[in-house]
Amino acid sequence: MNMYDLIVKKKRGGELTGEEISYMITGYTDGSIPDYQMSAMMMAICFRGMTPEETKNLTMAMAESGEMLDLSGIAGVKVDKHSTGGVGDKTSLVLGPMVASLGVPVAKMSGRGLGHTGGTIDKLESFTGFHTALSRETFIRNVNTIHMAIAGQTADLAPADKKLYALRDVTGTVDEMSLIASSIMSKKLASGADAIVLDVKTGDGAFMKTLEDSIALAKAMVSIGTLAGRKMTAVISEMDQPLGRAVGNALEVKEAIETLKGNGPEDLQELVFTLGSYMVVAAEKAASLEEAREKLALSLKDGSAFETFRKFVTAQGGSEEEVLHPEKLPAAKYVEEVLCEEAGFVSKIYTEEIGRISLLLGGGRETKESEIDLAVGLILHKKRGDKVQTGEALATIHANDLEKLALAKERLRNAYEIGKEEVPKQPVVKSVIEGEKR
């Protein structure tokens, strides 16, 4: 077996076997297959595509290139959730504690944000002392006692994917559906969960801009997980406007706390209830989605979800005082409103631009080495479909630099379109794709 023959086979439309894919990934990871040959293979895949079986085998080969987490020490059905990333997406901060409060083990590996989409770990580090460098014993103990832990992804988790993605990024081979799906799912499968619920974003602020592409990606990932023996569900959710009202690390944490107290924005609550219901049913803690939703609603009402969040943050070194008094979280020096210059209805919000404004203020990373300013960001007072008067606040900007604040204000006005006609509000959940029962 050699790489030249495999490249020619794929170029001519042939289907690679599991053994051939394993040979290719092992060789590329250990350096015996050079970049130029793997580049040629990636381009051949972009032109020829991959079958579901090939995609599953590629995913498993990348997952098995490093450590496969053994979560057998955790009782019950382990459920994980993954989002493809969006603006204002603080879902995990709310969803994890709600689901965990019902006894569902949430053993989650999370990453940091790069670009305008913030990472869950960055947001949680708004709490003084919070850390995700947990030993295996502590991670398992926390999930068994609190039913929730979030650890940072280690270098040993799917190292083939990390190396392959870096190559795809510079060779124009990122945007092939099987390669995207296998990249995401290799890390999820290596993380050891029994059931995986995916939040696939669609729209202006998402990686996938069209509903059609988002559904195709969701189906590919659900197929991979199902073939690998996992319980799978994908929820397609809207990202044509930011989720909730807060964009920025500490600001999103404050909004998550309000949501855990039952006072969250309607779109965030709806998404959390939908994702959470599938997680609870997958974990066999409810017989139906309706029953799961009722239990999740009760977790907000009786305070158990917020209490779980408090225990989770403090168990990982975070300040209990800041959980109980979120006004003590990092705060920006300058807070200014951006006023609307004409009356009407919000017809469009350029969501990716909102994310880039947060990035400009310091709320995201331009490079992996960039330091995040946890205090900065935006609070949106008007969302799509809302009526607005001249002089009314569209949003409030939180900044630590006056020059950046001035630029952010100008860009934010241009990120809103105001029309004369009322715009119907859209549901946050667009579609749900469930894997076959196994």
TORROKOL-500634 format. One record per residue (C-alpha): chain; x, y, z. Coordinates in steps of 0.1 Angstrom, whole numbers, plus 5000, padded with zeros to 4 digits. Layout:
BEGIN
<nutor chain="A" c1="X" c2="Y" c3="Z"/>
...
! end
This chain:
BEGIN
<nutor chain="A" c1="5000" c2="5000" c3="5000"/>
<nutor chain="A" c1="5014" c2="5035" c3="4991"/>
<nutor chain="A" c1="5000" c2="5070" c3="4991"/>
<nutor chain="A" c1="5005" c2="5075" c3="4954"/>
<nutor chain="A" c1="4981" c2="5047" c3="4945"/>
<nutor chain="A" c1="4955" c2="5060" c3="4970"/>
<nutor chain="A" c1="4957" c2="5095" c3="4955"/>
<nutor chain="A" c1="4951" c2="5081" c3="4920"/>
<nutor chain="A" c1="4923" c2="5059" c3="4933"/>
<nutor chain="A" c1="4904" c2="5088" c3="4948"/>
<nutor chain="A" c1="4911" c2="5111" c3="4919"/>
<nutor chain="A" c1="4894" c2="5085" c3="4896"/>
<nutor chain="A" c1="4864" c2="5083" c3="4919"/>
<nutor chain="A" c1="4872" c2="5052" c3="4938"/>
<nutor chain="A" c1="4861" c2="5044" c3="4974"/>
<nutor chain="A" c1="4889" c2="5041" c3="4999"/>
<nutor chain="A" c1="4887" c2="5012" c3="5024"/>
<nutor chain="A" c1="4889" c2="5016" c3="5061"/>
<nutor chain="A" c1="4924" c2="5000" c3="5060"/>
<nutor chain="A" c1="4935" c2="5025" c3="5034"/>
<nutor chain="A" c1="4922" c2="5055" c3="5053"/>
<nutor chain="A" c1="4938" c2="5042" c3="5085"/>
<nutor chain="A" c1="4972" c2="5038" c3="5067"/>
<nutor chain="A" c1="4969" c2="5074" c3="5053"/>
<nutor chain="A" c1="4960" c2="5091" c3="5086"/>
<nutor chain="A" c1="4986" c2="5071" c3="5106"/>
<nutor chain="A" c1="5013" c2="5079" c3="5081"/>
<nutor chain="A" c1="5004" c2="5116" c3="5079"/>
<nutor chain="A" c1="5003" c2="5119" c3="5117"/>
<nutor chain="A" c1="5037" c2="5102" c3="5122"/>
<nutor chain="A" c1="5053" c2="5122" c3="5094"/>
<nutor chain="A" c1="5060" c2="5093" c3="5070"/>
<nutor chain="A" c1="5034" c2="5108" c3="5045"/>
<nutor chain="A" c1="5045" c2="5143" c3="5034"/>
<nutor chain="A" c1="5023" c2="5174" c3="5032"/>
<nutor chain="A" c1="5024" c2="5175" c3="4994"/>
<nutor chain="A" c1="5008" c2="5140" c3="4991"/>
<nutor chain="A" c1="4982" c2="5147" c3="5017"/>
<nutor chain="A" c1="4974" c2="5180" c3="5000"/>
<nutor chain="A" c1="4968" c2="5161" c3="4968"/>
<nutor chain="A" c1="4945" c2="5137" c3="4986"/>
<nutor chain="A" c1="4925" c2="5165" c3="5002"/>
<nutor chain="A" c1="4920" c2="5182" c3="4968"/>
<nutor chain="A" c1="4909" c2="5148" c3="4953"/>
<nutor chain="A" c1="4884" c2="5144" c3="4981"/>
<nutor chain="A" c1="4871" c2="5180" c3="4975"/>
<nutor chain="A" c1="4865" c2="5171" c3="4938"/>
<nutor chain="A" c1="4852" c2="5135" c3="4943"/>
<nutor chain="A" c1="4836" c2="5136" c3="4977"/>
<nutor chain="A" c1="4834" c2="5107" c3="5002"/>
<nutor chain="A" c1="4808" c2="5081" c3="5009"/>
<nutor chain="A" c1="4792" c2="5079" c3="5044"/>
<nutor chain="A" c1="4813" c2="5048" c3="5051"/>
<nutor chain="A" c1="4845" c2="5066" c3="5040"/>
<nutor chain="A" c1="4836" c2="5096" c3="5061"/>
<nutor chain="A" c1="4830" c2="5075" c3="5092"/>
<nutor chain="A" c1="4863" c2="5056" c3="5087"/>
<nutor chain="A" c1="4882" c2="5089" c3="5083"/>
<nutor chain="A" c1="4865" c2="5103" c3="5114"/>
<nutor chain="A" c1="4874" c2="5071" c3="5135"/>
<nutor chain="A" c1="4910" c2="5071" c3="5122"/>
<nutor chain="A" c1="4915" c2="5107" c3="5133"/>
<nutor chain="A" c1="4897" c2="5101" c3="5166"/>
<nutor chain="A" c1="4920" c2="5070" c3="5173"/>
<nutor chain="A" c1="4951" c2="5090" c3="5163"/>
<nutor chain="A" c1="4954" c2="5101" c3="5199"/>
<nutor chain="A" c1="4938" c2="5095" c3="5233"/>
<nutor chain="A" c1="4903" c2="5080" c3="5233"/>
<nutor chain="A" c1="4888" c2="5092" c3="5266"/>
<nutor chain="A" c1="4875" c2="5064" c3="5288"/>
<nutor chain="A" c1="4844" c2="5076" c3="5307"/>
<nutor chain="A" c1="4834" c2="5042" c3="5320"/>
<nutor chain="A" c1="4840" c2="5055" c3="5355"/>
<nutor chain="A" c1="4810" c2="5078" c3="5351"/>
<nutor chain="A" c1="4776" c2="5063" c3="5359"/>
<nutor chain="A" c1="4748" c2="5067" c3="5334"/>
<nutor chain="A" c1="4745" c2="5077" c3="5298"/>
<nutor chain="A" c1="4771" c2="5104" c3="5291"/>
<nutor chain="A" c1="4757" c2="5131" c3="5269"/>
<nutor chain="A" c1="4777" c2="5158" c3="5251"/>
<nutor chain="A" c1="4766" c2="5189" c3="5231"/>
<nutor chain="A" c1="4786" c2="5206" c3="5204"/>
<nutor chain="A" c1="4779" c2="5239" c3="5187"/>
<nutor chain="A" c1="4793" c2="5249" c3="5153"/>
<nutor chain="A" c1="4798" c2="5284" c3="5167"/>
<nutor chain="A" c1="4780" c2="5317" c3="5165"/>
<nutor chain="A" c1="4777" c2="5352" c3="5178"/>
<nutor chain="A" c1="4765" c2="5355" c3="5214"/>
<nutor chain="A" c1="4763" c2="5317" c3="5217"/>
<nutor chain="A" c1="4764" c2="5312" c3="5255"/>
<nutor chain="A" c1="4742" c2="5280" c3="5252"/>
<nutor chain="A" c1="4766" c2="5256" c3="5271"/>
<nutor chain="A" c1="4767" c2="5279" c3="5301"/>
<nutor chain="A" c1="4729" c2="5275" c3="5306"/>
<nutor chain="A" c1="4723" c2="5241" c3="5290"/>
<nutor chain="A" c1="4749" c2="5222" c3="5310"/>
<nutor chain="A" c1="4737" c2="5231" c3="5345"/>
<nutor chain="A" c1="4700" c2="5226" c3="5335"/>
<nutor chain="A" c1="4706" c2="5191" c3="5321"/>
<nutor chain="A" c1="4730" c2="5182" c3="5349"/>
<nutor chain="A" c1="4705" c2="5193" c3="5376"/>
<nutor chain="A" c1="4683" c2="5164" c3="5363"/>
<nutor chain="A" c1="4711" c2="5139" c3="5370"/>
<nutor chain="A" c1="4723" c2="5137" c3="5334"/>
<nutor chain="A" c1="4761" c2="5133" c3="5333"/>
<nutor chain="A" c1="4776" c2="5162" c3="5313"/>
<nutor chain="A" c1="4812" c2="5154" c3="5307"/>
<nutor chain="A" c1="4823" c2="5181" c3="5282"/>
<nutor chain="A" c1="4856" c2="5189" c3="5265"/>
<nutor chain="A" c1="4856" c2="5225" c3="5252"/>
<nutor chain="A" c1="4879" c2="5247" c3="5233"/>
<nutor chain="A" c1="4888" c2="5284" c3="5232"/>
<nutor chain="A" c1="4874" c2="5308" c3="5207"/>
<nutor chain="A" c1="4893" c2="5320" c3="5176"/>
<nutor chain="A" c1="4880" c2="5349" c3="5156"/>
<nutor chain="A" c1="4847" c2="5365" c3="5164"/>
<nutor chain="A" c1="4831" c2="5334" c3="5180"/>
<nutor chain="A" c1="4839" c2="5331" c3="5217"/>
<nutor chain="A" c1="4848" c2="5298" c3="5233"/>
<nutor chain="A" c1="4830" c2="5284" c3="5263"/>
<nutor chain="A" c1="4863" c2="5282" c3="5283"/>
<nutor chain="A" c1="4871" c2="5319" c3="5276"/>
<nutor chain="A" c1="4836" c2="5329" c3="5289"/>
<nutor chain="A" c1="4840" c2="5308" c3="5321"/>
<nutor chain="A" c1="4874" c2="5323" c3="5328"/>
<nutor chain="A" c1="4855" c2="5355" c3="5335"/>
<nutor chain="A" c1="4852" c2="5340" c3="5370"/>
<nutor chain="A" c1="4883" c2="5347" c3="5390"/>
<nutor chain="A" c1="4903" c2="5314" c3="5395"/>
<nutor chain="A" c1="4882" c2="5293" c3="5372"/>
<nutor chain="A" c1="4903" c2="5266" c3="5354"/>
<nutor chain="A" c1="4898" c2="5237" c3="5331"/>
<nutor chain="A" c1="4931" c2="5219" c3="5337"/>
<nutor chain="A" c1="4915" c2="5190" c3="5355"/>
<nutor chain="A" c1="4931" c2="5156" c3="5363"/>
<nutor chain="A" c1="4912" c2="5126" c3="5350"/>
<nutor chain="A" c1="4902" c2="5117" c3="5385"/>
<nutor chain="A" c1="4889" c2="5151" c3="5393"/>
<nutor chain="A" c1="4870" c2="5153" c3="5360"/>
<nutor chain="A" c1="4853" c2="5120" c3="5367"/>
<nutor chain="A" c1="4846" c2="5127" c3="5403"/>
<nutor chain="A" c1="4830" c2="5161" c3="5395"/>
<nutor chain="A" c1="4807" c2="5145" c3="5369"/>
<nutor chain="A" c1="4797" c2="5117" c3="5393"/>
<nutor chain="A" c1="4789" c2="5142" c3="5421"/>
<nutor chain="A" c1="4778" c2="5174" c3="5405"/>
<nutor chain="A" c1="4769" c2="5157" c3="5372"/>
<nutor chain="A" c1="4789" c2="5183" c3="5352"/>
<nutor chain="A" c1="4825" c2="5192" c3="5344"/>
<nutor chain="A" c1="4842" c2="5211" c3="5315"/>
<nutor chain="A" c1="4878" c2="5204" c3="5307"/>
<nutor chain="A" c1="4900" c2="5219" c3="5280"/>
<nutor chain="A" c1="4909" c2="5198" c3="5250"/>
<nutor chain="A" c1="4943" c2="5182" c3="5253"/>
<nutor chain="A" c1="4969" c2="5180" c3="5226"/>
<nutor chain="A" c1="4964" c2="5142" c3="5227"/>
<nutor chain="A" c1="4928" c2="5145" c3="5216"/>
<nutor chain="A" c1="4925" c2="5137" c3="5178"/>
<nutor chain="A" c1="4960" c2="5151" c3="5169"/>
<nutor chain="A" c1="4956" c2="5140" c3="5133"/>
<nutor chain="A" c1="4927" c2="5164" c3="5129"/>
<nutor chain="A" c1="4947" c2="5193" c3="5143"/>
<nutor chain="A" c1="4975" c2="5186" c3="5118"/>
<nutor chain="A" c1="4952" c2="5179" c3="5089"/>
<nutor chain="A" c1="4931" c2="5211" c3="5095"/>
<nutor chain="A" c1="4962" c2="5232" c3="5095"/>
<nutor chain="A" c1="4971" c2="5218" c3="5061"/>
<nutor chain="A" c1="4935" c2="5222" c3="5047"/>
<nutor chain="A" c1="4935" c2="5258" c3="5060"/>
<nutor chain="A" c1="4964" c2="5268" c3="5037"/>
<nutor chain="A" c1="4955" c2="5246" c3="5007"/>
<nutor chain="A" c1="4919" c2="5257" c3="5000"/>
<nutor chain="A" c1="4904" c2="5224" c3="5011"/>
<nutor chain="A" c1="4885" c2="5234" c3="5042"/>
<nutor chain="A" c1="4850" c2="5237" c3="5027"/>
<nutor chain="A" c1="4842" c2="5200" c3="5018"/>
<nutor chain="A" c1="4813" c2="5186" c3="5037"/>
<nutor chain="A" c1="4828" c2="5152" c3="5047"/>
<nutor chain="A" c1="4861" c2="5169" c3="5058"/>
<nutor chain="A" c1="4842" c2="5194" c3="5079"/>
<nutor chain="A" c1="4820" c2="5167" c3="5095"/>
<nutor chain="A" c1="4848" c2="5143" c3="5102"/>
<nutor chain="A" c1="4869" c2="5171" c3="5117"/>
<nutor chain="A" c1="4842" c2="5180" c3="5142"/>
<nutor chain="A" c1="4831" c2="5145" c3="5150"/>
<nutor chain="A" c1="4866" c2="5131" c3="5155"/>
<nutor chain="A" c1="4870" c2="5152" c3="5186"/>
<nutor chain="A" c1="4835" c2="5144" c3="5198"/>
<nutor chain="A" c1="4840" c2="5107" c3="5194"/>
<nutor chain="A" c1="4874" c2="5108" c3="5211"/>
<nutor chain="A" c1="4858" c2="5126" c3="5240"/>
<nutor chain="A" c1="4839" c2="5095" c3="5251"/>
<nutor chain="A" c1="4802" c2="5105" c3="5251"/>
<nutor chain="A" c1="4775" c2="5079" c3="5246"/>
<nutor chain="A" c1="4751" c2="5104" c3="5230"/>
<nutor chain="A" c1="4758" c2="5136" c3="5212"/>
<nutor chain="A" c1="4734" c2="5165" c3="5205"/>
<nutor chain="A" c1="4747" c2="5190" c3="5178"/>
<nutor chain="A" c1="4737" c2="5226" c3="5176"/>
<nutor chain="A" c1="4743" c2="5234" c3="5139"/>
<nutor chain="A" c1="4741" c2="5272" c3="5133"/>
<nutor chain="A" c1="4728" c2="5286" c3="5100"/>
<nutor chain="A" c1="4728" c2="5322" c3="5087"/>
<nutor chain="A" c1="4750" c2="5353" c3="5085"/>
<nutor chain="A" c1="4768" c2="5348" c3="5117"/>
<nutor chain="A" c1="4774" c2="5310" c3="5112"/>
<nutor chain="A" c1="4801" c2="5290" c3="5093"/>
<nutor chain="A" c1="4773" c2="5276" c3="5071"/>
<nutor chain="A" c1="4754" c2="5306" c3="5056"/>
<nutor chain="A" c1="4725" c2="5287" c3="5040"/>
<nutor chain="A" c1="4699" c2="5264" c3="5056"/>
<nutor chain="A" c1="4706" c2="5238" c3="5028"/>
<nutor chain="A" c1="4743" c2="5236" c3="5037"/>
<nutor chain="A" c1="4736" c2="5235" c3="5074"/>
<nutor chain="A" c1="4712" c2="5206" c3="5070"/>
<nutor chain="A" c1="4737" c2="5188" c3="5048"/>
<nutor chain="A" c1="4764" c2="5192" c3="5074"/>
<nutor chain="A" c1="4741" c2="5181" c3="5102"/>
<nutor chain="A" c1="4731" c2="5150" c3="5082"/>
<nutor chain="A" c1="4767" c2="5141" c3="5076"/>
<nutor chain="A" c1="4776" c2="5144" c3="5113"/>
<nutor chain="A" c1="4746" c2="5125" c3="5125"/>
<nutor chain="A" c1="4754" c2="5097" c3="5100"/>
<nutor chain="A" c1="4790" c2="5095" c3="5112"/>
<nutor chain="A" c1="4780" c2="5093" c3="5149"/>
<nutor chain="A" c1="4752" c2="5068" c3="5142"/>
<nutor chain="A" c1="4776" c2="5045" c3="5122"/>
<nutor chain="A" c1="4801" c2="5048" c3="5152"/>
<nutor chain="A" c1="4774" c2="5036" c3="5176"/>
<nutor chain="A" c1="4764" c2="5069" c3="5192"/>
<nutor chain="A" c1="4729" c2="5082" c3="5198"/>
<nutor chain="A" c1="4728" c2="5113" c3="5176"/>
<nutor chain="A" c1="4706" c2="5144" c3="5172"/>
<nutor chain="A" c1="4713" c2="5176" c3="5153"/>
<nutor chain="A" c1="4693" c2="5208" c3="5159"/>
<nutor chain="A" c1="4696" c2="5235" c3="5132"/>
<nutor chain="A" c1="4694" c2="5269" c3="5148"/>
<nutor chain="A" c1="4693" c2="5304" c3="5135"/>
<nutor chain="A" c1="4723" c2="5327" c3="5134"/>
<nutor chain="A" c1="4709" c2="5355" c3="5113"/>
<nutor chain="A" c1="4710" c2="5376" c3="5145"/>
<nutor chain="A" c1="4730" c2="5371" c3="5177"/>
<nutor chain="A" c1="4717" c2="5347" c3="5202"/>
<nutor chain="A" c1="4702" c2="5365" c3="5232"/>
<nutor chain="A" c1="4712" c2="5401" c3="5237"/>
<nutor chain="A" c1="4748" c2="5399" c3="5251"/>
<nutor chain="A" c1="4779" c2="5395" c3="5230"/>
<nutor chain="A" c1="4812" c2="5394" c3="5249"/>
<nutor chain="A" c1="4826" c2="5371" c3="5275"/>
<nutor chain="A" c1="4816" c2="5385" c3="5310"/>
<nutor chain="A" c1="4785" c2="5400" c3="5295"/>
<nutor chain="A" c1="4774" c2="5366" c3="5282"/>
<nutor chain="A" c1="4781" c2="5350" c3="5315"/>
<nutor chain="A" c1="4759" c2="5376" c3="5332"/>
<nutor chain="A" c1="4731" c2="5368" c3="5307"/>
<nutor chain="A" c1="4736" c2="5331" c3="5313"/>
<nutor chain="A" c1="4731" c2="5336" c3="5350"/>
<nutor chain="A" c1="4699" c2="5356" c3="5344"/>
<nutor chain="A" c1="4687" c2="5328" c3="5322"/>
<nutor chain="A" c1="4694" c2="5302" c3="5349"/>
<nutor chain="A" c1="4673" c2="5323" c3="5372"/>
<nutor chain="A" c1="4644" c2="5321" c3="5347"/>
<nutor chain="A" c1="4649" c2="5356" c3="5332"/>
<nutor chain="A" c1="4666" c2="5349" c3="5300"/>
<nutor chain="A" c1="4659" c2="5361" c3="5264"/>
<nutor chain="A" c1="4632" c2="5342" c3="5247"/>
<nutor chain="A" c1="4654" c2="5329" c3="5218"/>
<nutor chain="A" c1="4681" c2="5316" c3="5241"/>
<nutor chain="A" c1="4655" c2="5299" c3="5264"/>
<nutor chain="A" c1="4638" c2="5282" c3="5234"/>
<nutor chain="A" c1="4671" c2="5269" c3="5220"/>
<nutor chain="A" c1="4682" c2="5256" c3="5254"/>
<nutor chain="A" c1="4649" c2="5238" c3="5260"/>
<nutor chain="A" c1="4650" c2="5222" c3="5226"/>
<nutor chain="A" c1="4687" c2="5210" c3="5229"/>
<nutor chain="A" c1="4682" c2="5200" c3="5265"/>
<nutor chain="A" c1="4651" c2="5180" c3="5259"/>
<nutor chain="A" c1="4670" c2="5158" c3="5234"/>
<nutor chain="A" c1="4699" c2="5154" c3="5258"/>
<nutor chain="A" c1="4676" c2="5144" c3="5287"/>
<nutor chain="A" c1="4657" c2="5118" c3="5265"/>
<nutor chain="A" c1="4690" c2="5104" c3="5252"/>
<nutor chain="A" c1="4702" c2="5100" c3="5288"/>
<nutor chain="A" c1="4670" c2="5081" c3="5296"/>
<nutor chain="A" c1="4659" c2="5106" c3="5322"/>
<nutor chain="A" c1="4626" c2="5113" c3="5305"/>
<nutor chain="A" c1="4603" c2="5092" c3="5283"/>
<nutor chain="A" c1="4594" c2="5120" c3="5259"/>
<nutor chain="A" c1="4605" c2="5154" c3="5248"/>
<nutor chain="A" c1="4575" c2="5169" c3="5265"/>
<nutor chain="A" c1="4583" c2="5154" c3="5298"/>
<nutor chain="A" c1="4620" c2="5165" c3="5294"/>
<nutor chain="A" c1="4609" c2="5200" c3="5287"/>
<nutor chain="A" c1="4587" c2="5201" c3="5318"/>
<nutor chain="A" c1="4616" c2="5189" c3="5340"/>
<nutor chain="A" c1="4640" c2="5215" c3="5325"/>
<nutor chain="A" c1="4615" c2="5243" c3="5331"/>
<nutor chain="A" c1="4611" c2="5231" c3="5367"/>
<nutor chain="A" c1="4650" c2="5232" c3="5371"/>
<nutor chain="A" c1="4648" c2="5270" c3="5364"/>
<nutor chain="A" c1="4618" c2="5275" c3="5386"/>
<nutor chain="A" c1="4630" c2="5257" c3="5417"/>
<nutor chain="A" c1="4666" c2="5270" c3="5414"/>
<nutor chain="A" c1="4683" c2="5236" c3="5410"/>
<nutor chain="A" c1="4698" c2="5246" c3="5376"/>
<nutor chain="A" c1="4714" c2="5277" c3="5391"/>
<nutor chain="A" c1="4726" c2="5258" c3="5421"/>
<nutor chain="A" c1="4743" c2="5232" c3="5399"/>
<nutor chain="A" c1="4760" c2="5261" c3="5380"/>
<nutor chain="A" c1="4773" c2="5275" c3="5413"/>
<nutor chain="A" c1="4786" c2="5241" c3="5424"/>
<nutor chain="A" c1="4802" c2="5235" c3="5389"/>
<nutor chain="A" c1="4820" c2="5269" c3="5389"/>
<nutor chain="A" c1="4833" c2="5266" c3="5424"/>
<nutor chain="A" c1="4844" c2="5230" c3="5419"/>
<nutor chain="A" c1="4867" c2="5242" c3="5391"/>
<nutor chain="A" c1="4882" c2="5270" c3="5412"/>
<nutor chain="A" c1="4858" c2="5299" c3="5402"/>
<nutor chain="A" c1="4847" c2="5326" c3="5426"/>
<nutor chain="A" c1="4814" c2="5318" c3="5443"/>
<nutor chain="A" c1="4810" c2="5355" c3="5452"/>
<nutor chain="A" c1="4810" c2="5363" c3="5415"/>
<nutor chain="A" c1="4784" c2="5336" c3="5407"/>
<nutor chain="A" c1="4761" c2="5350" c3="5434"/>
<nutor chain="A" c1="4769" c2="5387" c3="5426"/>
<nutor chain="A" c1="4776" c2="5388" c3="5388"/>
<nutor chain="A" c1="4780" c2="5426" c3="5390"/>
<nutor chain="A" c1="4814" c2="5418" c3="5404"/>
<nutor chain="A" c1="4825" c2="5401" c3="5372"/>
<nutor chain="A" c1="4850" c2="5421" c3="5349"/>
<nutor chain="A" c1="4835" c2="5454" c3="5338"/>
<nutor chain="A" c1="4845" c2="5478" c3="5311"/>
<nutor chain="A" c1="4856" c2="5514" c3="5318"/>
<nutor chain="A" c1="4834" c2="5530" c3="5291"/>
<nutor chain="A" c1="4797" c2="5521" c3="5285"/>
<nutor chain="A" c1="4779" c2="5540" c3="5258"/>
<nutor chain="A" c1="4746" c2="5536" c3="5240"/>
<nutor chain="A" c1="4743" c2="5537" c3="5202"/>
<nutor chain="A" c1="4712" c2="5555" c3="5192"/>
<nutor chain="A" c1="4689" c2="5549" c3="5162"/>
<nutor chain="A" c1="4688" c2="5577" c3="5137"/>
<nutor chain="A" c1="4654" c2="5568" c3="5121"/>
<nutor chain="A" c1="4621" c2="5553" c3="5132"/>
<nutor chain="A" c1="4609" c2="5520" c3="5119"/>
<nutor chain="A" c1="4615" c2="5483" c3="5124"/>
<nutor chain="A" c1="4647" c2="5464" c3="5126"/>
<nutor chain="A" c1="4647" c2="5445" c3="5093"/>
<nutor chain="A" c1="4682" c2="5430" c3="5094"/>
<nutor chain="A" c1="4712" c2="5427" c3="5117"/>
<nutor chain="A" c1="4746" c2="5419" c3="5101"/>
<nutor chain="A" c1="4755" c2="5392" c3="5126"/>
<nutor chain="A" c1="4790" c2="5385" c3="5115"/>
<nutor chain="A" c1="4797" c2="5422" c3="5117"/>
<nutor chain="A" c1="4784" c2="5423" c3="5153"/>
<nutor chain="A" c1="4809" c2="5395" c3="5161"/>
<nutor chain="A" c1="4837" c2="5414" c3="5144"/>
<nutor chain="A" c1="4828" c2="5446" c3="5164"/>
<nutor chain="A" c1="4832" c2="5425" c3="5196"/>
<nutor chain="A" c1="4865" c2="5413" c3="5182"/>
<nutor chain="A" c1="4876" c2="5449" c3="5175"/>
<nutor chain="A" c1="4869" c2="5458" c3="5211"/>
<nutor chain="A" c1="4891" c2="5429" c3="5223"/>
<nutor chain="A" c1="4864" c2="5403" c3="5230"/>
<nutor chain="A" c1="4879" c2="5377" c3="5206"/>
<nutor chain="A" c1="4912" c2="5364" c3="5192"/>
<nutor chain="A" c1="4928" c2="5375" c3="5160"/>
<nutor chain="A" c1="4954" c2="5348" c3="5165"/>
<nutor chain="A" c1="4958" c2="5319" c3="5189"/>
<nutor chain="A" c1="4983" c2="5341" c3="5209"/>
<nutor chain="A" c1="4959" c2="5370" c3="5213"/>
<nutor chain="A" c1="4947" c2="5379" c3="5248"/>
<nutor chain="A" c1="4910" c2="5384" c3="5253"/>
<nutor chain="A" c1="4896" c2="5414" c3="5272"/>
<nutor chain="A" c1="4868" c2="5396" c3="5292"/>
<nutor chain="A" c1="4850" c2="5428" c3="5300"/>
<nutor chain="A" c1="4842" c2="5442" c3="5266"/>
<nutor chain="A" c1="4813" c2="5436" c3="5242"/>
<nutor chain="A" c1="4778" c2="5447" c3="5233"/>
<nutor chain="A" c1="4743" c2="5445" c3="5247"/>
<nutor chain="A" c1="4717" c2="5445" c3="5219"/>
<nutor chain="A" c1="4685" c2="5463" c3="5230"/>
<nutor chain="A" c1="4668" c2="5458" c3="5196"/>
<nutor chain="A" c1="4665" c2="5425" c3="5177"/>
<nutor chain="A" c1="4651" c2="5418" c3="5142"/>
<nutor chain="A" c1="4614" c2="5427" c3="5140"/>
<nutor chain="A" c1="4615" c2="5451" c3="5169"/>
<nutor chain="A" c1="4600" c2="5486" c3="5166"/>
<nutor chain="A" c1="4624" c2="5514" c3="5171"/>
<nutor chain="A" c1="4620" c2="5552" c3="5175"/>
<nutor chain="A" c1="4645" c2="5580" c3="5165"/>
<nutor chain="A" c1="4669" c2="5585" c3="5194"/>
<nutor chain="A" c1="4661" c2="5551" c3="5210"/>
<nutor chain="A" c1="4691" c2="5529" c3="5219"/>
<nutor chain="A" c1="4699" c2="5501" c3="5195"/>
<nutor chain="A" c1="4727" c2="5487" c3="5216"/>
<nutor chain="A" c1="4751" c2="5495" c3="5244"/>
<nutor chain="A" c1="4789" c2="5491" c3="5238"/>
<nutor chain="A" c1="4812" c2="5482" c3="5267"/>
<nutor chain="A" c1="4848" c2="5492" c3="5259"/>
<nutor chain="A" c1="4882" c2="5498" c3="5275"/>
<nutor chain="A" c1="4897" c2="5519" c3="5247"/>
<nutor chain="A" c1="4881" c2="5552" c3="5235"/>
<nutor chain="A" c1="4895" c2="5549" c3="5200"/>
<nutor chain="A" c1="4880" c2="5514" c3="5196"/>
<nutor chain="A" c1="4848" c2="5526" c3="5212"/>
<nutor chain="A" c1="4844" c2="5554" c3="5186"/>
<nutor chain="A" c1="4850" c2="5530" c3="5157"/>
<nutor chain="A" c1="4827" c2="5503" c3="5172"/>
<nutor chain="A" c1="4798" c2="5529" c3="5174"/>
<nutor chain="A" c1="4801" c2="5538" c3="5138"/>
<nutor chain="A" c1="4803" c2="5502" c3="5126"/>
<nutor chain="A" c1="4774" c2="5492" c3="5149"/>
<nutor chain="A" c1="4750" c2="5517" c3="5133"/>
<nutor chain="A" c1="4759" c2="5502" c3="5099"/>
<nutor chain="A" c1="4753" c2="5467" c3="5112"/>
<nutor chain="A" c1="4716" c2="5475" c3="5116"/>
<nutor chain="A" c1="4691" c2="5480" c3="5088"/>
<nutor chain="A" c1="4659" c2="5499" c3="5097"/>
<nutor chain="A" c1="4628" c2="5495" c3="5074"/>
<nutor chain="A" c1="4593" c2="5510" c3="5073"/>
<nutor chain="A" c1="4575" c2="5476" c3="5072"/>
<nutor chain="A" c1="4571" c2="5453" c3="5102"/>
<nutor chain="A" c1="4593" c2="5422" c3="5099"/>
<nutor chain="A" c1="4579" c2="5388" c3="5111"/>
<nutor chain="A" c1="4599" c2="5372" c3="5138"/>
<nutor chain="A" c1="4616" c2="5339" c3="5129"/>
<nutor chain="A" c1="4618" c2="5308" c3="5151"/>
<nutor chain="A" c1="4653" c2="5301" c3="5165"/>
<nutor chain="A" c1="4650" c2="5264" c3="5158"/>
<nutor chain="A" c1="4648" c2="5257" c3="5120"/>
<nutor chain="A" c1="4650" c2="5219" c3="5118"/>
<nutor chain="A" c1="4659" c2="5188" c3="5138"/>
<nutor chain="A" c1="4676" c2="5157" c3="5124"/>
<nutor chain="A" c1="4676" c2="5125" c3="5145"/>
<nutor chain="A" c1="4699" c2="5095" c3="5140"/>
<nutor chain="A" c1="4685" c2="5061" c3="5135"/>
<nutor chain="A" c1="4678" c2="5042" c3="5167"/>
<nutor chain="A" c1="4704" c2="5015" c3="5173"/>
! end
